[in-house]
């Protein structure tokens, strides 16, 4: 039995990774930014505090850890600044393996912060894997939920481009496969869902799943930026999201890979399944 550090342990992917590791009988060091939760034990899960912005608690989080799953939580535009101290600490402690969740397309520009974090891991001398998922299906009941529930609209500057959305559970399955084995070490994998859909098709699927009328409405990048700022996002992170949505609108998120099935042995979940399972989340548009 090993001890695994999971960054983002309460997040969309990280929580699924924690559950999977516990299901395999492993010990988990779950990272939290909430000091009041630090030290709490839930079965095989021990919650450990660290502030990724300041670095407080990072070294202590790695004590007694053999393997680690790293990601940059939402809200950080300079992912390299957040991830580099984690990678450096993993190298200092000579962990057996590190799996980093990046993002599909992160390796397109060498100077991009997320690519710089990938390079730091590649050059660390540690056994590693990099997982680059496409846009999450779960964004539709988290980040994009407000527009759907208040206006019956998916409000995005996405044009007519298709995206091979992936379910976060499939990402976690891939992470678990790589984190707990060594046969595919030192490789990176672009992972996607089984099909590419545009946002009109997504809206139609959500409408069928909920019995309500949901439509896609294209907005400008400027409108998107204003909406993100109004929601309280930092300006640099809002700008980052608008930039990567621009790449989506240009079609860069459309490719479909077969890596989920190759790595896990099962086909990735389809958007219809995700929509049916979460149909209660999308409420009717507000009435005037």
Secondary structure, 3 states (H helix, E strand, C coil): CCEEEECCCCCCCHHHHHHHHHHCCCEEEEEECCHHHCCCEECCEEEEECCCCCCCCHHHHCCCCCEEEECCCCCCCCHHHHHHHHHHHHHHCCCCEEEEECCCCHHHCCCCHHHHHHHHHHCCCCCEEEEEECCEHHHHHCCCHHHHHHHCEEEECCCCCCECCECHHHHHHHHHHHHCCCCCCCEEEEECCCCCECHHHHHHHHHHHHCCCCEEEECCHHHHHHHHHHCCCCHHHHHHHHHHHHHHHCCCCCCCCCHHHHHHCCCCCCHHHHHHHCHHHCCCCCCC
